[in-house]
Amino acid sequence: MTPASETDRLLDYFKARADEDVSVKEAAEGAGLEPKTAATLAARLSGRGQLTRVKRGVYAYVTGGPEPRTLAFVVEELLRGVEGAFGPVVVEELRLRLEDPGSPEALRVIVEDLTERVGEAGRDALLRGVLANLPRADAAAIRRALEP
């Protein structure tokens, strides 16, 4: 059996305290890491959306997927972008395909449609603009929801 990586040990420590804000110093001690290593890894995990930075040197484990209200907000913002580029008729066609605008499926439908209309680069640019207006943890949850 392979020993757990430093990243896995740190993430496991945060998972075990999912309902707490944890200092990097405490996490380093608990995971058996040097504080500087733990700080670097925590920042990387935060960038990936697995941890959220509460304040300097303090992180919390990110649980679950995006909330329906966050999904609905992102869907509406994407629809505004579609309307600006393609007009209200296209938006109405898309809305007819959405059963629940607060669902991951609605987000996937819009993202697939955007990819067909403007390509991956255009889709990614629009998504970046929308996600930039969300808290980091919410944006990371949306990105994870879009992963295949």
N, CA, C and O of each residue as an XYZ file, in Angstrom:
592
protein
N       0.843     -1.184      0.000
C       0.000      0.000      0.000
C       0.890      1.249      0.000
O       1.850      1.336      0.766
N       0.568      2.189     -0.846
C       1.347      3.412     -0.975
C       0.972      4.385      0.134
O      -0.212      4.554      0.427
N       1.956      5.029      0.755
C       1.617      6.017      1.777
C       0.877      7.205      1.150
O       1.100      7.556     -0.009
N       0.010      7.799      1.931
C      -0.766      8.940      1.442
C       0.161     10.115      1.139
O       1.127     10.365      1.859
N      -0.153     10.829      0.059
C       0.643     12.002     -0.288
C       0.418     13.088      0.758
O      -0.530     13.034      1.541
N       1.300     14.062      0.750
C       1.147     15.183      1.687
C      -0.179     15.894      1.448
O      -0.862     16.284      2.395
N      -0.542     16.061      0.172
C      -1.803     16.724     -0.162
C      -2.982     15.930      0.385
O      -3.904     16.500      0.969
N      -2.952     14.605      0.193
C      -4.043     13.764      0.688
C      -4.146     13.821      2.211
O      -5.245     13.891      2.761
N      -3.006     13.791      2.884
C      -3.031     13.857      4.354
C      -3.635     15.173      4.829
O      -4.438     15.200      5.762
N      -3.238     16.267      4.175
C      -3.769     17.569      4.583
C      -5.264     17.643      4.301
O      -6.034     18.096      5.149
N      -5.678     17.204      3.120
C      -7.094     17.246      2.780
C      -7.903     16.355      3.719
O      -8.998     16.731      4.136
N      -7.381     15.191      4.050
C      -8.064     14.309      5.001
C      -8.243     14.982      6.359
O      -9.279     14.823      7.005
N      -7.232     15.734      6.787
C      -7.329     16.453      8.053
C      -8.480     17.466      7.999
O      -9.276     17.559      8.933
N      -8.559     18.218      6.903
C      -9.636     19.204      6.766
C     -11.000     18.518      6.663
O     -11.978     19.001      7.234
N     -11.073     17.390      5.936
C     -12.342     16.659      5.807
C     -12.844     16.211      7.172
O     -14.040     16.284      7.457
N     -11.931     15.748      8.011
C     -12.319     15.276      9.348
C     -12.867     16.416     10.212
O     -13.550     16.171     11.206
N     -12.572     17.637      9.837
C     -13.050     18.819     10.569
C     -13.884     19.700      9.638
O     -13.759     20.924      9.644
N     -14.736     19.053      8.839
C     -15.485     19.746      7.787
C     -16.380     20.862      8.311
O     -16.722     21.782      7.568
N     -16.755     20.792      9.565
C     -17.640     21.831     10.115
C     -16.872     22.901     10.886
O     -17.474     23.696     11.609
N     -15.534     22.927     10.735
C     -14.708     23.881     11.471
C     -13.832     24.701     10.537
O     -13.499     24.257      9.438
N     -13.463     25.894     10.973
C     -12.404     26.662     10.333
C     -11.102     26.213     10.999
O     -11.012     26.183     12.226
N     -10.099     25.865     10.198
C      -8.872     25.285     10.735
C      -7.671     26.133     10.310
O      -7.537     26.501      9.143
N      -6.809     26.433     11.270
C      -5.592     27.186     10.938
C      -4.598     26.261     10.240
O      -4.582     25.053     10.473
N      -3.784     26.846      9.393
C      -2.755     26.075      8.695
C      -1.805     25.441      9.704
O      -1.368     24.305      9.515
N      -1.483     26.160     10.768
C      -0.582     25.630     11.795
C      -1.160     24.361     12.414
O      -0.458     23.359     12.553
N      -2.437     24.405     12.783
C      -3.093     23.238     13.374
C      -3.138     22.084     12.376
O      -2.862     20.937     12.728
N      -3.493     22.402     11.108
C      -3.576     21.366     10.079
C      -2.207     20.742      9.822
O      -2.105     19.533      9.612
N      -1.161     21.556      9.837
C       0.193     21.039      9.624
C       0.553     20.046     10.720
O       1.071     18.963     10.447
N       0.278     20.424     11.945
C       0.577     19.520     13.069
C      -0.229     18.232     12.958
O       0.307     17.139     13.142
N      -1.518     18.364     12.657
C      -2.396     17.196     12.576
C      -2.068     16.262     11.421
O      -2.266     15.051     11.520
N      -1.566     16.826     10.323
C      -1.251     16.013      9.150
C       0.223     15.619      9.101
O       0.651     14.917      8.185
N       0.999     16.073     10.091
C       2.422     15.730     10.134
C       3.236     16.401      9.040
O       4.113     15.781      8.438
N       2.936     17.685      8.782
C       3.632     18.437      7.735
C       4.321     19.656      8.317
O       3.990     20.119      9.409
N       5.279     20.164      7.570
C       5.892     21.439      7.931
C       4.855     22.534      7.682
O       4.096     22.445      6.716
N       4.803     23.562      8.527
C       3.811     24.634      8.336
C       3.875     25.290      6.954
O       2.836     25.594      6.367
N       5.078     25.510      6.433
C       5.200     26.147      5.115
C       4.617     25.248      4.020
O       3.947     25.726      3.104
N       4.878     23.953      4.126
C       4.327     22.996      3.159
C       2.807     22.982      3.245
O       2.123     23.002      2.221
N       2.279     22.949      4.461
C       0.823     22.943      4.653
C       0.195     24.214      4.092
O      -0.880     24.158      3.494
N       0.849     25.356      4.275
C       0.321     26.621      3.760
C       0.268     26.598      2.234
O      -0.718     27.033      1.639
N       1.320     26.095      1.607
C       1.368     26.012      0.143
C       0.283     25.073     -0.376
O      -0.426     25.397     -1.329
N       0.161     23.917      0.253
C      -0.842     22.938     -0.180
C      -2.261     23.459      0.052
O      -3.139     23.248     -0.784
N      -2.492     24.134      1.171
C      -3.824     24.678      1.446
C      -4.205     25.717      0.396
O      -5.353     25.762     -0.047
N      -3.257     26.543      0.000
C      -3.534     27.534     -1.044
C      -3.868     26.841     -2.363
O      -4.778     27.275     -3.069
N      -3.156     25.783     -2.703
C      -3.457     25.026     -3.934
C      -4.840     24.385     -3.853
O      -5.616     24.445     -4.807
N      -5.140     23.780     -2.724
C      -6.445     23.143     -2.551
C      -7.571     24.174     -2.607
O      -8.666     23.882     -3.088
N      -7.298     25.359     -2.121
C      -8.275     26.445     -2.207
C      -8.493     26.842     -3.664
O      -9.628     27.068     -4.084
N      -7.423     26.925     -4.424
C      -7.529     27.243     -5.842
C      -8.314     26.212     -6.623
O      -8.960     26.540     -7.618
N      -8.262     24.971     -6.181
C      -9.007     23.884     -6.825
C     -10.452     23.801     -6.337
O     -11.260     23.050     -6.882
N     -10.767     24.590     -5.294
C     -12.119     24.580     -4.770
C     -12.392     23.511     -3.724
O     -13.544     23.296     -3.347
N     -11.341     22.833     -3.248
C     -11.541     21.811     -2.234
C     -11.518     22.390     -0.822
O     -12.096     21.823      0.105
N     -10.848     23.520     -0.675
C     -10.868     24.282      0.576
C     -11.285     25.701      0.227
O     -11.134     26.142     -0.913
N     -11.806     26.406      1.207
C     -12.065     27.823      1.021
C     -11.269     28.592      2.064
O     -11.184     28.188      3.223
N     -10.694     29.698      1.639
C      -9.900     30.526      2.556
C     -10.858     31.384      3.359
O     -11.600     32.192      2.801
N     -10.838     31.206      4.665
C     -11.704     31.963      5.562
C     -11.072     33.319      5.858
O     -11.723     34.361      5.778
N      -9.804     33.278      6.197
C      -8.986     34.474      6.405
C      -7.540     34.020      6.314
O      -7.266     32.836      6.116
N      -6.628     34.948      6.458
C      -5.212     34.598      6.327
C      -4.837     33.458      7.276
O      -5.010     33.551      8.491
N      -4.320     32.388      6.683
C      -3.858     31.248      7.473
C      -4.951     30.344      7.999
O      -4.668     29.433      8.778
N      -6.197     30.569      7.594
C      -7.317     29.753      8.080
C      -8.165     29.318      6.884
O      -8.550     30.135      6.048
N      -8.445     28.018      6.820
C      -9.211     27.446      5.719
C     -10.316     26.559      6.261
O     -10.309     26.167      7.428
N     -11.276     26.248      5.379
C     -12.353     25.327      5.721
C     -12.566     24.389      4.547
O     -12.383     24.777      3.393
N     -12.951     23.161      4.841
C     -13.222     22.166      3.815
C     -14.523     22.521      3.100
O     -15.504     22.900      3.741
N     -14.531     22.398      1.777
C     -15.725     22.676      0.982
C     -16.503     21.375      0.827
O     -15.985     20.389      0.302
N     -17.739     21.381      1.284
C     -18.577     20.185      1.198
C     -19.608     20.341      0.090
O     -20.033     21.452     -0.228
N     -20.001     19.221     -0.487
C     -21.108     19.189     -1.432
C     -20.890     19.985     -2.706
O     -19.816     20.537     -2.947
N     -21.932     20.025     -3.507
C     -21.919     20.751     -4.762
C     -22.534     22.125     -4.599
O     -22.857     22.550     -3.490
N     -22.691     22.813     -5.717
C     -23.270     24.160     -5.649
C     -24.722     24.128     -5.211
O     -25.463     23.200     -5.537
N     -25.115     25.138     -4.480
C     -26.497     25.242     -4.038
C     -27.383     25.618     -5.215
O     -26.923     26.283     -6.143
N     -28.663     25.198     -5.194
C     -29.569     25.531     -6.291
C     -29.660     27.032     -6.574
O     -29.751     27.433     -7.735
N     -29.638     27.869     -5.527
C     -29.737     29.315     -5.779
C     -28.496     29.831     -6.498
O     -28.592     30.753     -7.307
N     -27.334     29.249     -6.215
C     -26.110     29.634     -6.914
C     -26.180     29.183     -8.363
O     -25.820     29.933     -9.270
N     -26.642     27.960     -8.581
C     -26.804     27.463     -9.941
C     -27.781     28.325    -10.723
O     -27.522     28.679    -11.874
N     -28.899     28.661    -10.103
C     -29.899     29.491    -10.774
C     -29.316     30.852    -11.137
O     -29.591     31.370    -12.219
N     -28.510     31.442    -10.245
C     -27.872     32.728    -10.528
C     -26.952     32.608    -11.742
O     -26.989     33.449    -12.640
N     -26.130     31.565    -11.766
C     -25.190     31.378    -12.866
C     -25.953     31.159    -14.175
O     -25.592     31.719    -15.209
N     -27.002     30.348    -14.124
C     -27.815     30.107    -15.321
C     -28.391     31.424    -15.838
O     -28.334     31.693    -17.038
N     -28.942     32.246    -14.949
C     -29.522     33.532    -15.377
C     -28.465     34.469    -15.955
O     -28.718     35.148    -16.950
N     -27.293     34.511    -15.346
C     -26.223     35.362    -15.867
C     -25.765     34.887    -17.248
O     -25.511     35.701    -18.137
N     -25.664     33.581    -17.421
C     -25.288     33.044    -18.729
C     -26.369     33.357    -19.771
O     -26.060     33.680    -20.918
N     -27.627     33.257    -19.363
C     -28.717     33.582    -20.289
C     -28.672     35.057    -20.695
O     -28.965     35.393    -21.842
N     -28.307     35.938    -19.759
C     -28.162     37.360    -20.113
C     -27.075     37.539    -21.174
O     -27.233     38.317    -22.114
N     -25.976     36.811    -21.010
C     -24.909     36.878    -22.002
C     -25.358     36.355    -23.356
O     -25.025     36.928    -24.393
N     -26.120     35.258    -23.343
C     -26.651     34.693    -24.586
C     -27.602     35.689    -25.244
O     -27.565     35.882    -26.460
N     -28.447     36.313    -24.444
C     -29.398     37.283    -24.994
C     -28.674     38.463    -25.632
O     -29.066     38.930    -26.702
N     -27.626     38.941    -24.983
C     -26.863     40.049    -25.537
C     -26.205     39.694    -26.860
O     -26.084     40.540    -27.747
N     -25.785     38.452    -26.992
C     -25.093     38.037    -28.209
C     -26.036     37.530    -29.302
O     -25.787     37.743    -30.489
N     -27.111     36.862    -28.901
C     -27.948     36.179    -29.899
C     -29.411     36.610    -29.897
O     -30.171     36.216    -30.781
N     -29.810     37.410    -28.921
C     -31.175     37.921    -28.894
C     -32.121     37.093    -28.039
O     -31.795     35.984    -27.616
N     -33.312     37.661    -27.791
C     -34.262     37.038    -26.875
C     -34.870     35.735    -27.397
O     -35.275     34.891    -26.597
N     -34.944     35.552    -28.702
C     -35.538     34.328    -29.243
C     -34.709     33.112    -28.834
O     -35.257     32.081    -28.444
N     -33.402     33.238    -28.927
C     -32.520     32.129    -28.549
C     -32.665     31.832    -27.058
O     -32.670     30.670    -26.650
N     -32.784     32.882    -26.248
C     -32.938     32.684    -24.804
C     -34.250     31.950    -24.511
O     -34.279     31.047    -23.674
N     -35.309     32.322    -25.179
C     -36.593     31.645    -24.962
C     -36.520     30.183    -25.376
O     -37.092     29.322    -24.708
N     -35.823     29.894    -26.470
C     -35.635     28.495    -26.882
C     -34.887     27.715    -25.799
O     -35.235     26.577    -25.484
N     -33.864     28.342    -25.242
C     -33.105     27.683    -24.168
C     -33.965     27.481    -22.929
O     -33.937     26.413    -22.317
N     -34.724     28.497    -22.559
C     -35.572     28.382    -21.355
C     -36.556     27.220    -21.483
O     -36.856     26.553    -20.493
N     -37.058     26.975    -22.692
C     -37.992     25.872    -22.901
C     -37.330     24.519    -22.646
O     -38.010     23.546    -22.317
N     -36.020     24.458    -22.794
C     -35.281     23.207    -22.566
C     -34.906     23.003    -21.104
O     -34.441     21.926    -20.734
N     -35.101     24.016    -20.271
C     -34.694     23.936    -18.864
C     -35.883     23.581    -17.990
O     -36.847     24.341    -17.896
N     -35.808     22.423    -17.350
C     -36.875     22.039    -16.429
C     -36.739     22.771    -15.105
O     -37.725     23.264    -14.556
N     -35.525     22.841    -14.598
C     -35.267     23.486    -13.310
C     -34.008     24.333    -13.438
O     -32.905     23.788    -13.485
N     -34.154     25.686    -13.495
C     -32.974     26.534    -13.687
C     -31.958     26.448    -12.554
O     -30.833     26.924    -12.708
N     -32.322     25.856    -11.423
C     -31.396     25.719    -10.308
C     -30.745     24.353    -10.247
O     -30.236     23.951     -9.201
N     -30.759     23.631    -11.371
C     -30.199     22.281    -11.372
C     -28.875     22.229    -12.147
O     -28.635     23.052    -13.031
N     -28.034     21.271    -11.813
C     -26.797     21.096    -12.579
C     -27.091     20.799    -14.054
O     -26.327     21.197    -14.934
N     -28.192     20.105    -14.319
C     -28.538     19.791    -15.707
C     -28.820     21.057    -16.509
O     -28.428     21.140    -17.673
N     -29.486     22.038    -15.921
C     -29.751     23.302    -16.616
C     -28.439     23.985    -16.981
O     -28.288     24.511    -18.083
N     -27.512     23.973    -16.062
C     -26.207     24.578    -16.328
C     -25.513     23.864    -17.483
O     -24.939     24.511    -18.359
N     -25.562     22.540    -17.487
C     -24.924     21.772    -18.566
C     -25.572     22.070    -19.920
O     -24.877     22.197    -20.928
N     -26.914     22.182    -19.942
C     -27.622     22.478    -21.194
C     -27.137     23.806    -21.771
O     -26.850     23.901    -22.964
N     -27.048     24.821    -20.928
C     -26.626     26.143    -21.407
C     -25.170     26.125    -21.843
O     -24.819     26.709    -22.869
N     -24.331     25.466    -21.079
C     -22.908     25.415    -21.427
C     -22.707     24.661    -22.747
O     -21.895     25.076    -23.574
N     -23.430     23.570    -22.949
C     -23.333     22.842    -24.218
C     -23.799     23.713    -25.382
O     -23.173     23.728    -26.442
N     -24.901     24.437    -25.181
C     -25.408     25.323    -26.231
C     -24.400     26.424    -26.550
O     -24.148     26.738    -27.714
N     -23.827     27.003    -25.490
C     -22.814     28.047    -25.704
C     -21.618     27.506    -26.486
O     -21.089     28.183    -27.367
N     -21.202     26.305    -26.166
C     -20.065     25.702    -26.856
C     -20.359     25.563    -28.342
O     -19.500     25.839    -29.179
N     -21.574     25.134    -28.668
C     -21.966     24.997    -30.075
C     -21.995     26.349    -30.783
O     -21.612     26.444    -31.949
N     -22.444     27.390    -30.092
C     -22.617     28.699    -30.725
C     -21.323     29.509    -30.828
O     -21.069     30.150    -31.848
N     -20.508     29.479    -29.773
C     -19.337     30.364    -29.749
C     -18.011     29.636    -29.561
O     -16.959     30.270    -29.477
N     -18.058     28.311    -29.496
C     -16.835     27.545    -29.312
C     -16.390     27.541    -27.852
O     -16.951     28.241    -27.009
N     -15.380     26.743    -27.582
C     -14.902     26.589    -26.202
C     -14.321     27.880    -25.646
O     -14.538     28.211    -24.480
N     -13.579     28.612    -26.479
C     -12.950     29.844    -25.991
C     -14.011     30.884    -25.611
O     -13.897     31.526    -24.567
N     -15.029     31.051    -26.440
C     -16.104     32.001    -26.134
C     -16.890     31.589    -24.901
O     -17.229     32.418    -24.056
N     -17.175     30.297    -24.812
C     -17.879     29.774    -23.639
C     -17.076     30.025    -22.374
O     -17.603     30.496    -21.366
N     -15.781     29.700    -22.447
C     -14.934     29.864    -21.263
C     -14.829     31.323    -20.837
O     -14.806     31.627    -19.644
N     -14.766     32.221    -21.811
C     -14.688     33.653    -21.481
C     -15.960     34.107    -20.762
O     -15.888     34.832    -19.769
N     -17.112     33.685    -21.257
C     -18.373     34.063    -20.616
C     -18.473     33.459    -19.215
O     -18.889     34.134    -18.273
N     -18.096     32.201    -19.081
C     -18.115     31.552    -17.764
C     -17.189     32.255    -16.779
O     -17.562     32.491    -15.629
N     -15.976     32.592    -17.232
C     -15.038     33.286    -16.338
C     -15.640     34.588    -15.829
O     -15.519     34.915    -14.648
N     -16.287     35.328    -16.719
C     -16.904     36.591    -16.316
C     -17.985     36.402    -15.275
O     -18.080     37.177    -14.323
N     -18.801     35.375    -15.451
C     -19.880     35.104    -14.489
C     -19.304     34.607    -13.167
O     -19.704     35.074    -12.101
N     -18.370     33.667    -13.230
C     -17.818     33.080    -12.005
C     -16.980     34.074    -11.212
O     -16.816     33.925    -10.001
N     -16.455     35.077    -11.885
C     -15.660     36.094    -11.184
C     -16.502     36.877    -10.186
O     -15.962     37.478     -9.257
N     -17.818     36.874    -10.369
C     -18.715     37.600     -9.472
C     -19.215     36.758     -8.309
O     -20.028     37.223     -7.510
N     -18.742     35.531     -8.209
C     -19.178     34.631     -7.135
C     -18.084     34.490     -6.085
O     -16.907     34.696     -6.381
N     -18.469     34.139     -4.863
C     -17.445     33.777     -3.879
C     -16.630     32.595     -4.410
O     -17.142     31.760     -5.156
N     -15.375     32.537     -4.023
C     -14.461     31.516     -4.541
C     -15.006     30.095     -4.379
O     -14.910     29.294     -5.308
N     -15.569     29.775     -3.229
C     -16.068     28.416     -2.999
C     -17.226     28.096     -3.939
O     -17.315     26.978     -4.447
N     -18.119     29.064     -4.179
C     -19.236     28.841     -5.098
C     -18.737     28.652     -6.519
O     -19.212     27.767     -7.231
N     -17.788     29.471     -6.936
C     -17.226     29.348     -8.283
C     -16.565     27.981     -8.461
O     -16.707     27.348     -9.507
N     -15.854     27.536     -7.449
C     -15.199     26.230     -7.521
C     -16.234     25.110     -7.596
O     -16.040     24.132     -8.318
N     -17.324     25.248     -6.861
C     -18.381     24.232     -6.896
C     -19.021     24.174     -8.282
O     -19.348     23.092     -8.770
N     -19.199     25.327     -8.911
C     -19.753     25.363    -10.266
C     -18.791     24.694    -11.233
O     -19.216     23.915    -12.087
N     -17.503     24.985    -11.112
C     -16.514     24.347    -12.003
C     -16.542     22.834    -11.845
O     -16.487     22.095    -12.828
N     -16.629     22.379    -10.594
C     -16.689     20.927    -10.361
C     -17.962     20.341    -10.957
O     -17.935     19.228    -11.482
N     -19.069     21.060    -10.888
C     -20.334     20.562    -11.453
C     -20.241     20.412    -12.959
O     -20.953     19.595    -13.542
N     -19.377     21.185    -13.600
C     -19.226     21.127    -15.051
C     -18.224     20.087    -15.515
O     -18.132     19.800    -16.709
N     -17.472     19.520    -14.581
C     -16.482     18.525    -14.970
C     -17.189     17.268    -15.459
O     -18.243     16.899    -14.940
N     -16.601     16.605    -16.470
C     -17.236     15.380    -17.010
C     -17.227     14.241    -16.015
O     -17.719     13.154    -16.317
